[in-house]
Structure formats: C-alpha cells, structure tokens
C-alpha cells in the first residue's frame, strides 16, 4: 500500500462543513484519483480491458445513427427502383447488423471484465482496510468515535468503491457517445445543442444537492446504527441467549431496535419525497428542451433544408444526446455521492498508529542479563482525565518472578500492557538491559514475550489453532503443542474432545464443542506456554480454575518458568505468595515491593488484604 500522510483521530462532524458548494464538490471529487490508483493496484489488466471496451461501446450509437441516415436517404432516393438500390441498401443493412453484433459482443465482454474487476477490487479494498485495522493500536480502540469511523469505513469500503468504479467506466463511455453526438448536432445548430445542455443542468443540481444530504443523513446515523446492530447481536447470539430469556429482555430490546430502524426509515422517506419533487420539476425542464429541439428539426425538414435521412438522424441524435447528457450529469452526481462515502474509507486509512515502529530498531536482548526497568512511568488512557499509573519505578531481574497485587482498577493489567507495548507510557520509559522498548521492532518485542490475559480470546477454530496461536511459527508442531497443553493442564481437555486437536471449539460452527470456563482457561494457559520467550505474562491465569486445578497449575508453574522473567496477576494469595517479589499498587502508584514474608512484617496494604482473605477462609 502506498505511503500517505496520516492524521490524528478527531471526532468527525455530523453536518456538512461550512464551505461553498463548488469547494465541497471539488474536494470530494479529489478522492477519485486515489480510488483509481487503488483499483490499478488491485487489477490493472481488467481495468485497461474495461476502459478499451467502454470506448468502443461509446462510438457505436452514433455510428448506428449515421448508417440509419444513409439507409433512409437511399430508400427515399430510389423509391420504385429496388434493383438500383438493392445492393447498396443490403450492404448498409449488413454493416448495421455487424455493428449490432459487435455491440453485443462488447457488452458481454464488458460485463465479464467489470464483474471480475469488481470482485478482485472488493477483496483488495477490504484487505487494505483490515490491514489498516491490524496496524492501528489499542489506543484507537478505546475511543467511541474510532468505532464510528471504522463502521463507516467498513460500510463504505465494501460497496461504494465498487459502485464508483462502475459509474466511472460508464461515464467514460457516455462522454465518448456524447462527444460523437455533438459532432453531428453542431452541423445542425450550435444553439440547439446549448439549449439541451442548459435545460439538463437543473437535474444535475438536484442530484448533487440531495446526494450530499443523503450522505450527511447517513453519517449522522452512524452511532445509532451501531447501537441497532449491537441490539441485534444481543438478541441473536448465544452469549446473551440465557439472560435475554431469563430476564424477559426480548420484547424490550426488540422495541429499541425497531424504534431506531423506524426513525431511520422516516428520515429517509422524508428526504426521498423532497428529492422526487425536485427531480420531477428538473425532468420537465429537460423535456421542454428536447421537444423544442425536436420541433425545430420538423420545421427544417418541412422547409426542405434537410433531407428525410437527416431528419431521422438529427431527431435520433437529439434524443440520444439529451439522454446521454442526462446520464453524464447523473453519473457526475453519483460520482460525487459515492465519493462522499469513499472519503470515509480513506478517512480510516489516514489514521496513524500511536505505537510506532522505531526507524532504526535494536535487537531484543536475549538472553536478558541486567533485567527490565521502569523509569518514572506514567500512563493516562485516551480521553481519561486522571492517570491510571503515575511515576512507577521498578527493576526486575532476569529469571525473577513478580506478582502484581492491588484492588480492581489499581492498574495491574495496564502495567502489563505497557510491558508488551500495546500502549506507550505517557511519561517515562520501560527498558530491557538498557534498551527502551520503543527502540525494539514490535514483532521482535512481542515474539520475546509470552502472554495470557484474563480476557484472552476464545477462537471458534480448532483446538490446535487455539493453542498453536501462542507461537504461530510452531502452529503445526504437534509435539510442542502437546507439551504446551501439558504445561497448561489442558491435556485432559484435549483427550475429552471428539476429534482431539482437530475439534472446533465453540458452538458457532457445525460440529463445534463448547468448553466450560475452566477448560477454556486451561487452553489459554497452554497457548501462553507455547512460547519459549524469556518474559512470560499471566494476567489472572487461574480466575476460572478451582482451587485444586490452581494448585496443580502453580506447582508446575515455577518449574516450567525457571530461568524466565515472569509477571502474574492473581487475587488468590496462595498463588501470590509463590512469587519472588510482590508489587502492590494503590492510587496509581507502587506503594510496596517485597517478598510475601517481608510484606507481612511491614503490616501495610498487602498484609491487610492477605489477612482479610485468610479470615474469610477461617470463619466458622
């Protein structure tokens, strides 16, 4: 994909910008060269073929008109003398048939090339959009306006580029046909040609005006539309099915969905009524222009200043020219409208990630010799008024096991996201062996960190995929996957599946098998153990496990992670106490660091939390 100047994410306006109609029109059409370039990148061969066929088709109508004129003149000049004119007329009819055959062949070739071009471009355009979505970091996904931008890009990118592609190729053929008609009509009267042009302008004005209004109406409906889509998912997806029925939410949520959709329909109907009225008036004006020109050709024919063949040709050319002219103006209006939507596609492509690749990346230190260091690290989420982490300083030695402890919202998971560079600190830096994480290539950094978060993804794919995704380079290594499954306690889960590692997990696809929360947790743990990375991060790895399964897991955990730097979060102090050191966070800061025994002696927040949990087990 070509390089482009990126811009920061801003909330898009929901009303047309305050610019003159001419400026808005030209600004919108400025997207067309970018779109043509995108099409050329997708499929240059079929684009050229479509253009050539379109040019040929544009010349056929006026050629047919001219041959018709010759036939009529030949017939009129030789009435009653069939033998004299027979061969000439027969030749002209044969030529007319050949052109008609060529037209049909061109139509079919054009339909085929356009369909192939549209299909391949649709894949390319959506692939570029998905590639951009992958490139953008989590800071974008935290903002509601980003999801509005993404939703508009998905709707626009999947359909409107293909529409504008067909409109542009059609417009090219219309221009060729129109110019060839002008060549005939200028011989008759330039004033008549001007009359046809002037009386067609109101239709263009109406189309452009209401195209813009439809676009801004659609844009203003983005967030409500996303809400309607969400309500539809709630009412139809398995994850919500139990509560929707138990709490009798179906009718209530369905009514909200209906209210949004009916409001959209009413707004669209109101705009369509106004558009139909204006288009009706514009069409009447265009018809007046045509019939004025048609009447003048009748007068000229009766006066004898033009032949009957000329009359046939000119009257047909007037009808064709006006029809093609209106098609051209309509195509221009459609190009304007579709470009408005396509601009939303390019608006998304212009977003820039905030976590960027270093210009000259340094290698990840492997093995780690000095450790990982947080230096005055602070972080504030996009749109938040207060920091989640503030002025953190911590050094972790190679091979050291660190437990993060604190109440919900203390910033434990956020700290781990900074270590994996899903976000960059707002202030300060994190370094490994003195190399700042921001100076290491993202793929290399993340290849050296194994992770499982509490909200780990549950892929509706095979069990092999769900584990093997922990190290995609070894996804087909069943020996490594077996070892990872054993390390995560998932061996029994795999053995209980009908098709072992080939079993599809989840109930979305036919033949899928759903798992309990604890079973999914073991699959997730196995995914983390696929990695041989020197740093391992486990965020609430035992949240869905029972006490026995947790004890078994962590009895293996210390053995399996020996020599690796590990960070883990847990609310169970029986697990936390196994760490070499415990880091306690409160009010955005690190307030205590030490071993389990050391922190109990200090009688601080850790000791208080530990004794509260212990007392709950000892009551009674």
C-alpha positions as a printed NumPy array, in Angstrom:
array([[  0.   ,   0.   ,   0.   ],
       [  1.258,   3.429,  -0.831],
       [  2.52 ,   5.713,   1.887],
       [  0.203,   8.561,   2.842],
       [  0.223,  11.425,   5.242],
       [ -1.532,  10.367,   8.418],
       [ -3.634,  12.481,  10.707],
       [ -4.652,  12.13 ,  14.361],
       [ -8.1  ,  10.764,  15.149],
       [-10.674,  13.506,  15.628],
       [-14.389,  13.173,  16.048],
       [-15.915,  13.65 ,  12.567],
       [-18.545,  16.334,  12.061],
       [-22.125,  15.238,  11.604],
       [-23.096,  18.268,   9.488],
       [-21.691,  19.434,   6.145],
       [-18.586,  21.588,   6.555],
       [-19.113,  25.327,   6.054],
       [-17.691,  25.583,   2.532],
       [-19.117,  26.735,  -0.75 ],
       [-20.904,  24.066,  -2.851],
       [-18.205,  24.369,  -5.523],
       [-15.395,  23.837,  -2.984],
       [-17.161,  20.866,  -1.397],
       [-17.816,  19.372,  -4.849],
       [-14.171,  19.664,  -5.944],
       [-12.852,  18.428,  -2.582],
       [-14.998,  15.318,  -2.785],
       [-14.054,  14.538,  -6.389],
       [-10.388,  14.814,  -5.321],
       [-10.753,  11.292,  -3.901],
       [-11.29 ,   9.857,  -7.375],
       [ -7.563,   9.704,  -8.378],
       [ -6.776,   7.873,  -5.101],
       [ -9.551,   5.4  ,  -5.829],
       [ -8.39 ,   4.825,  -9.413],
       [ -4.865,   4.215,  -8.089],
       [ -6.272,   1.683,  -5.613],
       [ -8.121,  -0.081,  -8.44 ],
       [ -4.96 ,  -0.121, -10.557],
       [ -3.078,  -1.762,  -7.67 ],
       [ -5.79 ,  -4.401,  -7.419],
       [ -6.181,  -5.422, -11.063],
       [ -4.55 ,  -3.302, -13.817],
       [ -5.229,  -5.746, -16.676],
       [ -9.002,  -5.894, -16.347],
       [ -9.131,  -2.138, -15.702],
       [ -7.456,  -1.484, -19.072],
       [ -9.731,  -4.001, -20.81 ],
       [-12.811,  -2.35 , -19.326],
       [-11.66 ,   1.099, -20.473],
       [-10.979,  -0.09 , -24.05 ],
       [-14.352,  -1.84 , -24.331],
       [-16.1  ,   1.225, -22.906],
       [-14.52 ,   3.467, -25.562],
       [-15.64 ,   1.104, -28.337],
       [-19.2  ,   0.944, -26.961],
       [-19.332,   4.749, -26.752],
       [-18.788,   5.084, -30.533],
       [-21.39 ,   2.519, -31.583],
       [-24.666,   4.519, -31.089],
       [-23.669,   7.467, -33.297],
       [-22.331,   5.073, -35.934],
       [-25.683,   3.292, -35.982],
       [-27.47 ,   6.636, -36.36 ],
       [-25.318,   7.608, -39.327],
       [-25.882,   4.268, -41.099],
       [-29.637,   4.639, -40.495],
       [-29.493,   8.071, -42.166],
       [-27.734,   6.548, -45.209],
       [-30.351,   3.788, -45.466],
       [-33.265,   6.245, -45.233],
       [-31.734,   8.589, -47.85 ],
       [-31.046,   5.644, -50.148],
       [-34.62 ,   4.393, -49.793],
       [-36.139,   7.856, -50.4  ],
       [-33.905,   8.472, -53.44 ],
       [-34.731,   5.123, -55.032],
       [-38.449,   4.624, -54.344],
       [-39.751,   2.287, -57.027],
       [-36.21 ,   1.367, -58.169],
       [-35.362,  -1.632, -55.976],
       [-32.835,  -3.121, -58.377],
       [-30.779,   0.071, -58.496],
       [-30.599,   0.481, -54.716],
       [-30.841,  -3.152, -53.627],
       [-27.149,  -3.966, -53.272],
       [-26.339,  -0.657, -51.568],
       [-29.188,  -0.996, -49.054],
       [-28.318,  -4.645, -48.454],
       [-24.703,  -3.697, -47.762],
       [-25.737,  -0.952, -45.335],
       [-28.105,  -3.323, -43.515],
       [-25.326,  -5.909, -43.334],
       [-22.988,  -3.282, -41.92 ],
       [-25.666,  -2.283, -39.404],
       [-26.021,  -5.931, -38.356],
       [-22.24 ,  -6.314, -37.978],
       [-22.103,  -3.242, -35.726],
       [-25.03 ,  -4.592, -33.71 ],
       [-23.181,  -7.902, -33.324],
       [-20.041,  -6.053, -32.268],
       [-22.107,  -4.114, -29.74 ],
       [-23.473,  -7.314, -28.216],
       [-20.016,  -8.887, -28.012],
       [-18.637,  -5.702, -26.431],
       [-21.494,  -5.688, -23.896],
       [-20.803,  -9.251, -22.8  ],
       [-17.032,  -8.765, -22.623],
       [-17.565,  -5.563, -20.662],
       [-19.966,  -7.261, -18.215],
       [-17.46 , -10.057, -17.666],
       [-14.439,  -7.773, -17.213],
       [-16.345,  -5.439, -14.883],
       [-17.573,  -8.33 , -12.721],
       [-14.071,  -9.786, -12.394],
       [-12.643,  -6.331, -11.724],
       [-15.279,  -5.565,  -9.072],
       [-14.772,  -8.914,  -7.321],
       [-10.998,  -8.62 ,  -7.226],
       [-11.065,  -4.981,  -6.223],
       [-13.534,  -5.7  ,  -3.426],
       [-11.11 ,  -8.253,  -1.968],
       [ -8.206,  -5.819,  -2.346],
       [-10.048,  -2.847,  -0.83 ],
       [-11.298,  -4.845,   2.143],
       [ -7.867,  -6.397,   2.598],
       [ -6.305,  -2.926,   2.762],
       [ -8.925,  -1.882,   5.33 ],
       [ -8.32 ,  -4.962,   7.505],
       [ -4.562,  -4.45 ,   7.214],
       [ -5.023,  -0.895,   8.497],
       [ -7.231,  -2.127,  11.37 ],
       [ -4.463,  -4.552,  12.399],
       [ -1.836,  -1.803,  12.127],
       [ -3.676,   0.536,  14.489],
       [ -3.029,   0.092,  18.196],
       [ -5.31 ,  -0.282,  21.206],
       [ -5.375,   3.449,  21.962],
       [ -7.691,   3.904,  18.962],
       [ -9.992,   1.114,  20.071],
       [-10.567,   2.88 ,  23.4  ],
       [-12.409,   5.76 ,  21.66 ],
       [-16.103,   5.558,  20.647],
       [-15.517,   7.9  ,  17.7  ],
       [-12.944,   5.445,  16.335],
       [-15.611,   2.75 ,  16.175],
       [-17.852,   5.199,  14.314],
       [-15.034,   5.809,  11.824],
       [-14.366,   2.078,  11.477],
       [-18.062,   1.294,  10.999],
       [-18.39 ,   3.93 ,   8.264],
       [-15.224,   2.669,   6.555],
       [-16.483,  -0.926,   6.603],
       [-19.814,   0.086,   5.084],
       [-18.218,   2.389,   2.512],
       [-15.202,   0.243,   1.654],
       [-17.163,  -2.918,   0.93 ],
       [-19.648,  -1.397,  -1.539],
       [-19.133,   2.193,  -2.629],
       [-15.678,   1.835,  -4.252],
       [-17.184,  -0.867,  -6.471],
       [-20.161,   1.374,  -7.251],
       [-17.987,   4.308,  -8.172],
       [-15.84 ,   2.046, -10.313],
       [-18.86 ,   1.05 , -12.406],
       [-20.041,   4.676, -12.551],
       [-16.657,   5.96 , -13.755],
       [-16.332,   3.379, -16.516],
       [-19.922,   4.104, -17.562],
       [-19.187,   7.837, -17.502],
       [-16.249,   7.341, -19.854],
       [-18.464,   5.58 , -22.4  ],
       [-21.159,   8.239, -22.004],
       [-18.64 ,  11.013, -22.701],
       [-17.44 ,   9.293, -25.874],
       [-21.019,   8.786, -27.023],
       [-21.934,  12.392, -26.184],
       [-18.928,  13.893, -27.984],
       [-19.667,  11.847, -31.08 ],
       [-23.306,  13.05 , -30.968],
       [-22.131,  16.667, -30.683],
       [-20.087,  16.211, -33.853],
       [-23.39 ,  15.545, -35.677],
       [-25.526,  18.14 , -33.889],
       [-23.119,  21.053, -34.314],
       [-23.633,  20.682, -38.087],
       [-27.333,  21.267, -37.461],
       [-27.331,  24.109, -34.887],
       [-24.962,  25.016, -32.011],
       [-27.867,  26.859, -30.35 ],
       [-29.958,  23.722, -30.132],
       [-27.015,  21.923, -28.502],
       [-26.717,  24.757, -25.976],
       [-30.455,  24.524, -25.271],
       [-30.18 ,  20.825, -24.477],
       [-27.229,  21.47 , -22.157],
       [-28.863,  24.364, -20.245],
       [-32.159,  22.541, -19.702],
       [-30.313,  19.485, -18.292],
       [-28.415,  21.457, -15.618],
       [-31.317,  21.553, -13.07 ],
       [-31.256,  17.74 , -12.911],
       [-27.52 ,  17.818, -12.067],
       [-28.079,  20.438,  -9.374],
       [-30.876,  18.395,  -7.802],
       [-28.839,  15.175,  -7.84 ],
       [-25.732,  16.759,  -6.295],
       [-27.741,  18.633,  -3.649],
       [-29.691,  15.614,  -2.463],
       [-26.725,  13.243,  -2.784],
       [-24.949,  15.379,  -0.196],
       [-27.993,  15.426,   2.037],
       [-28.321,  11.615,   1.884],
       [-24.674,  11.241,   2.813],
       [-24.801,  13.556,   5.832],
       [-28.021,  11.904,   6.977],
       [-26.293,   8.511,   6.8  ],
       [-23.23 ,   9.876,   8.602],
       [-25.349,  11.32 ,  11.416],
       [-26.954,   7.901,  11.89 ],
       [-23.658,   6.053,  12.452],
       [-23.722,   5.758,  16.237],
       [-27.437,   4.932,  16.45 ],
       [-26.892,   2.406,  13.649],
       [-24.099,   0.748,  15.609],
       [-26.428,   0.597,  18.615],
       [-29.105,  -1.097,  16.49 ],
       [-26.534,  -3.605,  15.207],
       [-25.434,  -4.283,  18.783],
       [-29.031,  -4.853,  19.927],
       [-29.487,  -7.267,  17.036],
       [-26.398,  -9.218,  18.138],
       [-27.675,  -9.327,  21.728],
       [-30.992, -10.748,  20.527],
       [-29.449, -13.37 ,  18.237],
       [-26.129, -14.525,  19.718],
       [-25.527, -17.414,  22.077],
       [-23.562, -15.351,  24.609],
       [-26.725, -13.397,  25.547],
       [-29.38 , -16.079,  24.914],
       [-29.784, -17.246,  28.534],
       [-30.184, -13.816,  30.116],
       [-32.441, -12.493,  27.34 ],
       [-34.873, -15.305,  28.152],
       [-34.471, -15.479,  31.921],
       [-34.833, -11.709,  32.401],
       [-37.501, -11.416,  29.656],
       [-35.468,  -8.829,  27.755],
       [-36.528,  -9.861,  24.24 ],
       [-39.523,  -7.578,  23.664],
       [-37.879,  -4.623,  25.414],
       [-34.663,  -4.771,  23.348],
       [-36.56 ,  -5.574,  20.142],
       [-38.653,  -2.433,  20.632],
       [-35.485,  -0.321,  20.971],
       [-34.136,  -1.858,  17.764],
       [-37.436,  -1.176,  15.966],
       [-37.51 ,   2.453,  17.186],
       [-34.058,   3.149,  15.711],
       [-34.802,   1.459,  12.39 ],
       [-38.205,   3.143,  12.027],
       [-36.665,   6.553,  12.736],
       [-34.059,   5.877,  10.027],
       [-36.82 ,   4.878,   7.584],
       [-38.871,   8.009,   8.348],
       [-35.848,  10.282,   7.824],
       [-35.032,   8.544,   4.539],
       [-38.642,   8.724,   3.31 ],
       [-38.859,  12.463,   4.078],
       [-35.688,  13.166,   2.101],
       [-36.831,  10.942,  -0.783],
       [-40.16 ,  12.808,  -1.07 ],
       [-38.407,  16.152,  -1.385],
       [-35.918,  14.731,  -3.883],
       [-38.697,  13.23 ,  -6.034],
       [-40.488,  16.599,  -6.215],
       [-37.366,  18.496,  -7.284],
       [-36.349,  15.788,  -9.77 ],
       [-39.839,  15.934, -11.307],
       [-39.518,  19.673, -11.942],
       [-35.97 ,  19.247, -13.341],
       [-37.178,  16.454, -15.641],
       [-39.956,  18.664, -17.001],
       [-37.42 ,  21.392, -17.838],
       [-35.234,  18.84 , -19.66 ],
       [-38.221,  17.589, -21.664],
       [-39.065,  21.145, -22.734],
       [-35.533,  21.474, -24.092],
       [-35.783,  18.217, -26.038],
       [-39.184,  18.874, -27.596],
       [-38.136,  22.4  , -28.564],
       [-35.166,  20.917, -30.461],
       [-37.367,  18.167, -31.928],
       [-39.897,  20.725, -33.161],
       [-37.174,  22.747, -34.854],
       [-35.947,  19.687, -36.805],
       [-39.513,  19.122, -38.028],
       [-39.667,  22.741, -39.24 ],
       [-36.313,  22.388, -41.071],
       [-37.431,  19.109, -42.676],
       [-40.752,  20.602, -43.863],
       [-38.877,  23.617, -45.264],
       [-36.711,  21.185, -47.211],
       [-33.433,  22.458, -45.776],
       [-32.583,  18.965, -44.522],
       [-33.311,  15.557, -46.04 ],
       [-35.6  ,  12.927, -44.553],
       [-32.469,  10.927, -43.655],
       [-31.014,  13.989, -41.952],
       [-34.288,  14.463, -40.063],
       [-34.157,  10.844, -38.9  ],
       [-30.524,  11.183, -37.902],
       [-30.85 ,  14.557, -36.136],
       [-34.042,  13.701, -34.263],
       [-32.413,  10.472, -33.093],
       [-29.225,  12.339, -32.236],
       [-31.19 ,  14.901, -30.208],
       [-32.874,  12.152, -28.224],
       [-29.603,  10.294, -27.806],
       [-27.646,  13.423, -26.874],
       [-30.155,  14.506, -24.268],
       [-30.418,  11.005, -22.856],
       [-26.635,  10.609, -22.731],
       [-26.218,  14.133, -21.342],
       [-28.615,  13.361, -18.521],
       [-26.775,  10.086, -17.915],
       [-23.489,  12.013, -17.778],
       [-24.875,  14.532, -15.307],
       [-26.407,  11.723, -13.258],
       [-23.076,   9.859, -13.307],
       [-21.295,  13.019, -12.124],
       [-23.831,  13.355,  -9.3  ],
       [-23.401,   9.687,  -8.403],
       [-19.623,  10.059,  -8.525],
       [-19.976,  12.963,  -6.113],
       [-22.258,  10.976,  -3.801],
       [-20.162,   7.801,  -3.891],
       [-17.007,   9.83 ,  -3.331],
       [-18.568,  11.197,  -0.16 ],
       [-18.851,   7.625,   1.108],
       [-15.466,   6.578,  -0.258],
       [-13.943,   9.546,   1.606],
       [-14.898,   7.696,   4.8  ],
       [-12.861,   4.72 ,   3.619],
       [ -9.811,   6.927,   3.051],
       [-10.541,   8.729,   6.338],
       [ -9.953,   5.42 ,   8.111],
       [ -6.838,   4.636,   6.055],
       [ -5.408,   8.028,   7.058],
       [ -5.452,   7.184,  10.773],
       [ -1.98 ,   6.766,  12.228],
       [ -0.966,   4.317,  14.982],
       [  0.368,   5.889,  18.14 ],
       [  2.626,   2.932,  18.956],
       [  5.036,   3.225,  16.028],
       [  7.934,   1.175,  14.756],
       [ 11.395,   2.59 ,  15.528],
       [ 13.204,   3.99 ,  12.457],
       [ 16.363,   2.004,  13.311],
       [ 15.292,  -0.908,  15.535],
       [ 17.664,  -2.504,  18.008],
       [ 17.666,  -6.257,  18.717],
       [ 15.9  ,  -7.628,  21.783],
       [ 18.492,  -8.603,  24.435],
       [ 18.367, -12.393,  24.538],
       [ 19.423, -13.663,  26.975],
       [ 18.427, -10.852,  29.33 ],
       [ 21.422, -10.033,  31.548],
       [ 20.54 ,  -6.887,  33.501],
       [ 16.749,  -7.06 ,  33.665],
       [ 13.709,  -4.934,  32.907],
       [ 13.42 ,  -1.428,  34.326],
       [ 10.52 ,   1.017,  34.674],
       [ 11.774,   4.593,  34.862],
       [  9.266,   7.204,  36.09 ],
       [  6.487,   5.544,  34.098],
       [  3.088,   7.254,  33.958],
       [  0.115,   6.446,  31.744],
       [ -3.285,   8.004,  31.053],
       [ -5.869,   6.312,  28.852],
       [ -7.116,   8.283,  25.824],
       [ -9.964,  10.524,  26.891],
       [ -9.377,   9.943,  30.624],
       [ -8.959,  12.901,  32.99 ],
       [ -6.753,  11.099,  35.534],
       [ -3.711,   8.836,  35.095],
       [ -4.074,   5.09 ,  35.59 ],
       [ -0.378,   4.78 ,  36.509],
       [  1.807,   7.516,  37.928],
       [  5.591,   7.72 ,  38.378],
       [  6.322,   3.982,  38.594],
       [  9.904,   2.862,  39.21 ],
       [ 10.817,  -0.81 ,  39.332],
       [ 13.694,  -3.082,  38.332],
       [ 13.039,  -6.773,  37.632],
       [ 15.997,  -9.154,  37.485],
       [ 16.44 , -11.871,  34.847],
       [ 14.549, -15.015,  35.859],
       [ 12.68 , -13.206,  38.645],
       [  9.001, -13.919,  39.336],
       [  6.867, -10.825,  40.063],
       [  3.286, -10.85 ,  41.352],
       [  1.157,  -7.715,  40.907],
       [ -1.382,  -7.08 ,  43.658],
       [ -3.97 ,  -4.37 ,  44.223],
       [ -7.673,  -3.66 ,  44.276],
       [ -9.596,  -3.663,  40.988],
       [ -8.67 ,  -0.622,  38.926],
       [ -5.259,  -0.203,  40.538],
       [ -3.559,  -0.506,  37.125],
       [ -2.143,  -4.054,  37.211],
       [ -3.319,  -5.071,  33.741],
       [ -2.44 ,  -1.646,  32.363],
       [  1.135,  -2.074,  33.564],
       [  1.37 ,  -5.401,  31.75 ],
       [  0.008,  -3.787,  28.553],
       [  2.812,  -1.243,  28.771],
       [  5.381,  -4.028,  29.138],
       [  4.046,  -5.686,  25.98 ],
       [  3.911,  -2.251,  24.295],
       [  0.233,  -2.415,  23.487],
       [  0.49 ,   1.17 ,  24.738],
       [  3.405,   3.537,  25.176],
       [  3.825,   5.325,  28.517],
       [  2.542,   8.888,  28.628],
       [  5.746,   9.723,  30.504],
       [  8.933,   7.837,  31.335],
       [ 10.139,   4.66 ,  29.64 ],
       [ 10.486,   0.901,  30.032],
       [ 13.801,  -0.706,  29.063],
       [ 15.288,  -4.214,  28.814],
       [ 19.028,  -4.333,  29.511],
       [ 19.021,  -0.568,  28.992],
       [ 17.311,  -0.743,  25.578],
       [ 13.996,   1.174,  25.614],
       [ 11.086,  -0.925,  24.369],
       [ 10.264,   1.84 ,  21.884],
       [ 13.59 ,   1.127,  20.111],
       [ 12.822,  -2.566,  19.522],
       [ 10.799,  -3.695,  16.489],
       [  7.261,  -4.53 ,  17.609],
       [  7.217,  -8.043,  16.168],
       [ 10.553,  -8.915,  17.748],
       [  9.49 ,  -7.47 ,  21.101],
       [  6.247,  -9.44 ,  21.173],
       [  7.971, -12.598,  19.957],
       [ 10.035, -12.43 ,  23.137],
       [  7.042, -12.03 ,  25.47 ],
       [  4.526, -14.811,  26.122],
       [  1.138, -13.528,  27.307],
       [ -2.255, -14.642,  28.527],
       [ -4.715, -12.003,  29.684],
       [ -7.806, -12.676,  31.757],
       [ -9.979, -11.754,  28.759],
       [ -7.968, -13.949,  26.392],
       [ -9.552, -14.661,  23.008],
       [-11.623, -17.79 ,  22.535],
       [-11.32 , -18.585,  18.843],
       [-14.108, -20.59 ,  17.197],
       [-11.409, -22.568,  15.41 ],
       [ -9.695, -25.882,  16.121],
       [ -8.122, -26.722,  19.463],
       [ -4.783, -26.86 ,  17.624],
       [ -5.283, -23.25 ,  16.496],
       [ -6.344, -22.105,  19.953],
       [ -3.095, -23.411,  21.441],
       [ -0.788, -23.027,  18.443],
       [ -1.561, -19.309,  18.083],
       [  0.732, -18.803,  21.074],
       [  3.632, -19.252,  18.646],
       [  2.377, -19.191,  15.074],
       [  5.723, -20.374,  13.705],
       [  5.173, -23.69 ,  15.538],
       [  1.425, -23.961,  14.992],
       [  1.916, -27.275,  13.101],
       [  4.37 , -28.73 ,  15.646],
       [  2.12 , -31.206,  17.475],
       [  4.954, -32.204,  19.796],
       [  5.299, -28.623,  21.029],
       [  1.515, -28.252,  21.234],
       [  1.303, -31.426,  23.342],
       [  3.983, -30.068,  25.667],
       [  2.184, -26.719,  25.947],
       [ -1.12 , -28.468,  26.668],
       [  0.525, -30.492,  29.437],
       [  2.13 , -27.366,  30.894],
       [ -1.22 , -25.553,  30.93 ],
       [ -3.134, -28.514,  32.35 ],
       [ -5.135, -28.914,  29.121],
       [ -4.16 , -32.496,  28.218],
       [ -7.307, -33.952,  29.773],
       [ -9.426, -31.358,  27.983],
       [ -7.928, -32.324,  24.602],
       [ -8.354, -36.051,  25.293],
       [-12.057, -35.464,  26.001],
       [-12.692, -33.852,  22.6  ],
       [-14.253, -35.995,  19.847],
       [-11.571, -35.173,  17.274],
       [ -8.705, -34.175,  19.543],
       [ -6.798, -31.158,  18.26 ],
       [ -8.948, -31.055,  15.096],
       [-12.105, -30.359,  17.127],
       [-13.617, -26.92 ,  16.535],
       [-14.185, -25.126,  19.819],
       [-17.344, -23.115,  20.46 ],
       [-20.848, -23.518,  19.055],
       [-20.761, -21.021,  16.198],
       [-19.849, -23.611,  13.515],
       [-21.289, -27.048,  12.823],
       [-19.593, -29.808,  14.783],
       [-18.165, -27.397,  17.347],
       [-17.76 , -28.315,  21.009],
       [-18.21 , -25.738,  23.745],
       [-15.992, -25.732,  26.837],
       [-16.533, -24.666,  30.417],
       [-14.825, -21.541,  31.707],
       [-12.169, -23.62 ,  33.477],
       [-11.488, -25.691,  30.365],
       [-11.105, -22.573,  28.261],
       [ -8.71 , -21.199,  30.892],
       [ -6.505, -24.269,  30.526],
       [ -6.497, -23.882,  26.737],
       [ -5.488, -20.256,  27.229],
       [ -2.694, -21.252,  29.614],
       [ -1.452, -23.797,  27.081],
       [ -1.36 , -21.004,  24.487],
       [  0.908, -18.963,  26.767],
       [  3.216, -21.933,  27.296],
       [  3.636, -22.366,  23.519],
       [  6.084, -19.503,  23.702],
       [  9.7  , -20.01 ,  24.692],
       [ 10.004, -16.252,  25.232],
       [ 12.283, -15.051,  28.057],
       [  9.419, -12.981,  29.528],
       [  6.079, -14.554,  30.47 ],
       [  2.994, -12.569,  31.499],
       [ -0.059, -14.178,  33.101],
       [ -2.937, -11.847,  33.947],
       [ -5.389, -13.648,  36.251],
       [ -4.397, -17.041,  34.773],
       [ -6.435, -19.025,  37.312],
       [ -9.6  , -16.903,  37.506],
       [-11.835, -19.71 ,  36.166],
       [ -9.986, -22.625,  37.817],
       [-10.997, -24.359,  41.001],
       [ -8.588, -24.448,  43.955],
       [ -7.266, -27.935,  43.129],
       [ -6.615, -27.093,  39.465],
       [ -4.942, -23.846,  40.508],
       [ -2.664, -25.636,  42.956],
       [ -1.679, -28.186,  40.309],
       [ -1.012, -25.446,  37.791],
       [  1.271, -23.419,  40.005],
       [  3.137, -26.461,  41.23 ],
       [  4.192, -26.812,  37.58 ],
       [  4.417, -23.092,  37.009],
       [  7.602, -22.472,  38.98 ],
       [  9.301, -25.429,  37.392],
       [  8.275, -24.532,  33.838],
       [  9.208, -20.866,  34.163],
       [ 12.581, -21.411,  35.776],
       [ 15.061, -19.029,  34.201],
       [ 12.319, -16.849,  32.706],
       [ 11.182, -13.447,  33.923],
       [  7.525, -13.767,  34.866],
       [  4.786, -11.307,  35.754],
       [  1.428, -12.536,  37.002],
       [ -1.701, -11.082,  38.493],
       [ -3.891, -13.031,  40.89 ],
       [ -6.361, -12.247,  43.629],
       [ -5.579, -15.537,  45.393],
       [ -2.792, -15.015,  47.884],
       [ -1.985, -18.728,  47.958],
       [ -0.727, -18.103,  44.422],
       [  0.775, -14.668,  45.02 ],
       [  2.988, -15.849,  47.864],
       [  4.886, -18.102,  45.432],
       [  6.418, -15.067,  43.659],
       [  9.985, -13.969,  44.338],
       [  8.689, -10.447,  44.871],
       [  5.249,  -8.902,  45.175],
       [  4.474,  -5.425,  43.806],
       [  1.488,  -3.701,  45.44 ],
       [ -0.307,  -0.905,  43.571],
       [ -2.725,   1.628,  45.029],
       [ -3.953,   5.012,  43.781],
       [ -1.972,   4.7  ,  40.533],
       [  1.355,   4.123,  42.309],
       [  3.602,   1.34 ,  43.582],
       [  3.335,   1.511,  47.375],
       [  5.03 ,  -1.74 ,  48.436],
       [  7.582,  -4.162,  46.993],
       [  8.942,  -7.263,  48.698],
       [  8.553, -10.99 ,  49.318],
       [  5.461, -12.423,  50.975],
       [  7.199, -12.633,  54.351],
       [  8.672,  -9.139,  54.092],
       [  5.328,  -7.544,  53.242],
       [  3.559,  -9.311,  56.105],
       [  6.141,  -7.898,  58.503],
       [  5.526,  -4.347,  57.224],
       [  1.8  ,  -4.617,  58.083],
       [  0.842,  -2.472,  55.095],
       [ -1.87 ,  -2.864,  52.446],
       [ -0.625,  -6.292,  51.363],
       [ -0.758,  -7.66 ,  54.894],
       [ -4.256,  -6.223,  55.363],
       [ -5.527,  -7.812,  52.137],
       [ -3.871, -11.133,  52.937],
       [ -5.37 , -11.356,  56.424],
       [ -8.821, -10.347,  55.164],
       [ -8.752, -13.171,  52.614],
       [ -7.341, -15.639,  55.102],
       [-10.001, -14.783,  57.683],
       [-12.763, -15.445,  55.143],
       [-11.468, -18.996,  54.772],
       [-11.131, -19.486,  58.546],
       [-14.575, -18.217,  59.599],
       [-16.571, -20.931,  61.391]])
